[in-house]
Amino acid sequence: MANNVDTAQIPGVRKAAILMISLDTETSSLIMANMEPNSVEMLSMMIARLTEDVNADVRQAVMQNFYEELLAKQYLEEGGLDYARILLEKALSPERAAEILGNMENSIQEAPFHFLAKAEAETLLTFIQDEHPQTIALILSHLEPGMSSEVLAGLTSKKQVEVIKRVAKMEQTSPETIKQVEDGLERRLSTLLNQEFQKTGGVDSVAEILNLIDRTTEKSILENLEEDDPDLVEQIRKLMFIFEDISLVNDKGIQALLKEVDNEELALALKTASEDLQNKIFNNMSERAAMMVKEEMEFMGPVRVADVEQSQQRIVDIVRRLEEAGEVIISGRGGDDDVVV
């Protein structure tokens, strides 16, 4: 089985080559088009050396390894190490989650300016906008492109040009210079980055308030708000009821929901669901139906996080529609006066 293959024993370049030949040619070409020329050359040479057939189990293990590391990277970017650990332990075994995070934590700590991973672009801009363009260029060249672009957009037009010119011409910088700039910036930012700010208000707060209000009042507020700001209403609605909240739906409501969701969609949506939610769903299905969904989940293999989230959102939309029709009761919304139709 693919799960028995120890991918840690496969050299990195060979592992990348196996991944490239396992993907379709269009996807592989797109990936390589975004790589450095010397990396493409090295990878191409390794692909050419893969003259023997690569075992299907090895291919599957490499792709699974790539998916898991990509998942971990996304979780790290979304909410940091602790957030990533919680979600990965739900999706993978605790041992595998710890192994991936251990590797990624080491790479984060070793990377120059790694401490900026927890800084907001706006905060960083405040601290470096008056620095020399060469210093700003050095910092931006070590950040994620998305964050670099946000910081760059906040600079004056003149400084933007100066920074871009220096990034483009930058080739090699001595470790001593990088360390000197890094230490200076870390000292200036350390106090701010280590502070814990209390979040007040925001869309999250609105969602929490409306989740506890009676359905009639909630509907009235959102309808009136939608006339002024439909995008805001959409953000609120997405936060008001998330997939894990289905565990708050009464059993008759779960059964009504299951009539409108096919097994393939349900299996995909449950891929990252908590054990409590899975049990809630399975307990409202026949033993045979539950077994079919579990088998679908088991043999589904690696799936994209975006696909899972899309399936979960479609099911959430069904729950909200059924609640609107009075066919489900969500605990904490409406009290004892609600009646199931």
C-alpha positions in Angstrom: 0.0 0.0 0.0 1.1 3.6 -0.6 0.8 4.4 3.0 3.7 2.0 3.8 6.1 3.9 1.5 8.6 6.0 3.5 8.9 9.2 1.4 11.4 10.6 3.9 14.0 8.2 2.3 13.4 9.6 -1.2 15.7 12.6 -2.1 13.9 15.9 -2.5 14.7 16.3 -6.2 13.7 12.8 -7.0 10.5 13.2 -5.0 9.7 16.4 -7.0 10.4 14.5 -10.3 8.0 11.7 -9.3 5.3 14.3 -8.5 5.8 16.0 -11.9 5.3 12.7 -13.8 2.4 11.8 -11.6 0.5 14.9 -12.5 -1.0 15.7 -15.9 1.4 17.5 -18.3 -0.5 20.8 -18.2 -0.3 21.0 -14.5 3.4 20.0 -14.4 4.2 22.6 -17.1 2.4 25.3 -15.1 4.4 24.5 -12.0 7.7 24.4 -13.7 7.0 27.7 -15.5 6.9 29.4 -12.1 10.3 27.9 -10.9 13.8 29.3 -11.1 15.7 28.3 -14.3 18.3 26.4 -12.4 15.7 24.5 -10.4 13.9 23.6 -13.7 17.1 22.4 -15.2 17.9 20.2 -12.2 14.3 18.8 -12.1 14.3 18.1 -15.8 17.5 16.1 -15.5 16.0 14.1 -12.7 12.8 13.4 -14.7 15.0 12.2 -17.6 16.7 9.8 -15.3 13.5 8.2 -14.2 13.8 5.7 -17.0 12.3 2.8 -15.0 8.6 2.7 -14.1 7.9 4.3 -10.8 5.8 2.0 -8.6 2.2 3.1 -8.3 2.4 3.0 -4.5 5.4 5.3 -4.5 3.6 7.8 -6.8 0.6 7.7 -4.5 2.7 8.2 -1.4 4.6 11.2 -3.0 1.4 12.9 -4.0 -0.1 12.3 -0.6 3.0 13.7 1.0 2.8 16.8 -1.3 -0.9 17.3 -0.4 -0.3 17.0 3.3 2.6 19.6 3.2 0.5 21.9 1.1 -2.3 21.6 3.6 0.0 22.4 6.4 1.5 25.4 4.6 -2.0 26.8 4.0 -3.0 26.3 7.7 0.2 28.0 8.8 -0.5 31.0 6.6 -4.1 31.2 7.8 -3.6 31.0 11.5 -0.1 30.1 12.6 1.5 27.0 14.1 -1.1 26.2 16.8 -4.0 26.6 14.4 -2.3 24.4 11.8 -1.7 21.7 14.5 -5.3 21.6 15.5 -6.6 21.2 11.9 -3.9 18.8 10.8 -4.6 16.5 13.7 -8.2 16.3 12.6 -7.2 15.5 9.0 -4.2 13.3 9.6 -2.8 11.1 12.4 -1.3 13.0 15.3 2.1 11.4 14.5 2.0 12.5 10.8 0.8 16.0 11.8 3.6 16.4 14.3 6.2 15.2 11.7 5.0 17.7 9.0 4.8 20.6 11.4 8.2 19.8 12.9 9.8 20.0 9.5 7.9 23.2 8.6 8.6 24.9 11.9 12.4 24.2 11.4 12.3 25.8 7.9 10.3 28.8 9.2 12.9 29.4 12.0 15.8 29.1 9.6 14.5 31.4 7.0 15.6 35.1 7.1 13.0 37.4 8.5 10.9 34.4 9.6 9.5 36.5 12.5 7.6 38.7 10.0 5.2 35.7 9.3 3.1 36.9 12.2 3.2 40.6 11.3 0.5 42.4 9.3 1.6 44.1 6.1 0.2 47.4 7.4 2.3 47.2 10.5 5.4 46.3 8.6 4.9 49.2 6.2 4.7 51.6 9.1 8.1 50.4 10.3 10.0 50.3 7.0 8.5 52.9 4.8 11.2 55.5 5.8 14.1 53.0 5.4 16.6 53.2 2.5 15.2 51.6 -0.7 18.0 49.0 -0.6 16.9 47.9 2.9 13.3 47.7 1.9 14.2 45.7 -1.2 16.2 43.2 0.9 13.3 42.7 3.3 10.6 42.4 0.5 12.7 39.8 -1.4 12.5 37.5 1.7 8.7 37.8 2.2 5.9 35.9 0.6 4.9 37.7 -2.7 1.5 38.5 -1.5 2.8 40.3 1.6 5.5 42.0 -0.4 3.0 43.4 -2.8 0.8 44.8 0.0 3.8 46.6 1.5 5.0 47.8 -1.9 1.6 49.3 -2.7 1.8 51.4 0.5 5.0 53.1 -0.5 5.2 56.4 -2.3 5.4 56.2 -6.1 9.0 57.3 -6.2 10.1 54.8 -3.5 8.2 52.0 -5.3 10.3 52.5 -8.4 13.5 52.6 -6.4 12.7 49.4 -4.5 11.6 47.5 -7.6 14.8 48.5 -9.3 16.9 47.2 -6.4 14.9 43.9 -6.1 15.4 43.3 -9.8 19.1 43.9 -9.7 19.7 42.0 -6.4 21.7 38.9 -6.8 23.6 37.8 -3.7 23.7 39.5 -0.3 26.2 38.5 2.4 24.7 36.6 5.3 26.2 39.2 7.7 24.3 42.1 6.0 21.0 40.1 6.0 21.6 39.2 9.7 22.3 42.9 10.6 19.1 44.1 8.9 17.1 41.3 10.3 18.2 41.8 13.9 17.6 45.5 13.7 14.1 45.1 12.4 13.3 42.3 14.8 14.3 44.5 17.8 12.1 47.3 16.6 9.1 45.1 16.0 9.5 42.7 18.9 7.4 44.7 21.4 4.6 45.2 18.9 4.6 41.6 17.6 4.5 40.1 21.1 1.5 42.2 22.2 -1.8 40.5 22.4 -4.6 42.7 21.1 -8.2 42.1 22.0 -10.4 42.1 19.0 -13.5 44.1 19.3 -16.4 44.3 16.9 -16.1 43.2 13.3 -18.1 40.8 11.0 -17.4 37.9 13.4 -19.2 39.8 16.2 -22.2 40.6 14.1 -22.5 36.9 13.1 -22.4 35.8 16.7 -25.0 38.4 17.7 -27.4 37.4 14.9 -26.9 33.7 15.6 -28.5 34.2 19.0 -31.3 36.6 17.9 -34.8 35.4 16.8 -35.1 34.4 13.2 -37.6 37.2 12.3 -35.4 40.0 13.6 -32.4 38.5 12.0 -34.1 38.3 8.6 -35.3 41.9 8.9 -31.9 43.2 9.8 -30.1 41.4 7.0 -32.7 42.4 4.4 -32.4 46.1 5.3 -28.7 45.9 5.4 -28.5 44.1 2.0 -30.0 47.2 0.3 -27.0 49.2 1.4 -24.2 46.6 1.4 -24.9 43.2 -0.2 -21.3 42.1 0.0 -21.2 42.7 3.8 -24.4 40.7 4.2 -22.8 37.8 2.3 -19.8 37.9 4.6 -22.1 37.8 7.6 -24.2 34.9 6.4 -21.1 32.8 5.7 -19.9 33.3 9.3 -23.3 32.9 10.9 -23.5 29.2 10.3 -20.5 27.1 9.5 -20.3 23.4 8.6 -19.4 22.2 12.1 -22.5 23.9 13.4 -24.6 21.2 11.7 -23.9 19.3 14.9 -26.5 21.8 16.5 -29.2 20.7 14.1 -31.9 18.4 15.5 -32.1 14.8 14.3 -35.2 15.4 12.1 -33.4 18.3 10.5 -30.3 16.1 9.8 -32.6 13.5 8.2 -34.3 16.2 6.0 -30.8 17.5 5.0 -29.6 14.0 4.0 -32.5 13.6 1.6 -31.0 16.5 -0.4 -27.3 15.5 -0.4 -25.8 12.7 -2.4 -23.2 10.3 -0.8 -20.3 11.6 -2.9 -20.9 15.3 -1.8 -21.4 14.2 1.8 -18.2 12.1 1.8 -16.2 15.0 0.4 -17.7 17.5 2.9 -17.0 15.2 5.9 -13.4 14.7 4.9 -12.2 17.3 7.4 -15.2 17.2 9.8 -14.8 16.5 13.5 -15.5 13.0 14.8 -18.5 14.4 16.7 -20.1 15.8 13.5 -19.4 12.6 11.6 -21.1 10.6 14.3 -24.1 13.0 14.3 -24.5 12.5 10.6 -23.9 8.7 10.6 -26.3 8.2 13.5 -29.1 9.6 11.4 -28.5 7.3 8.5 -29.2 3.6 7.9 -26.3 1.4 8.7 -25.8 0.5 5.0 -25.9 4.2 3.9 -23.4 5.2 6.6 -21.1 2.4 5.5 -21.3 3.5 1.9 -20.3 7.1 2.9 -17.4 5.8 5.1 -16.1 3.7 2.2 -16.4 6.7 -0.2 -14.3 8.8 2.3 -11.7 6.0 2.7 -11.1 5.4 -1.0 -11.4 9.0 -2.1 -7.7 9.7 -1.6 -6.2 13.2 -1.5 -8.6 16.0 -2.2 -8.2 19.8 -2.6 -9.1 21.8 0.5 -11.0 24.2 -1.8 -13.2 21.3 -3.0 -14.0 20.2 0.5 -14.9 23.8 1.5 -17.1 24.2 -1.5 -19.0 21.0 -0.7 -19.4 22.1 2.9 -20.7 25.5 1.9 -23.3 23.9 -0.4 -24.5 21.8 2.4 -24.6 24.8 4.8 -26.7 26.6 2.2 -29.2 23.7 2.2 -29.4 23.8 6.0 -30.1 27.5 6.0 -32.8 27.0 3.3 -34.4 24.2 5.3 -34.3 26.4 8.5 -36.0 29.2 6.5 -38.7 26.7 5.6 -39.1 25.6 9.2 -37.9 22.0 8.5 -34.9 22.1 10.8 -34.2 23.5 14.3 -30.7 24.8 15.1 -30.0 24.7 18.8 -29.8 28.2 20.3 -31.8 29.9 17.4 -35.4 30.6 18.2 -35.9 28.7 21.4 -38.7 26.3 22.2 -41.4 28.0 20.1 -40.0 26.6 16.8 -42.0 23.8 15.3 -40.7 21.3 12.8 -42.9 21.1 9.7 
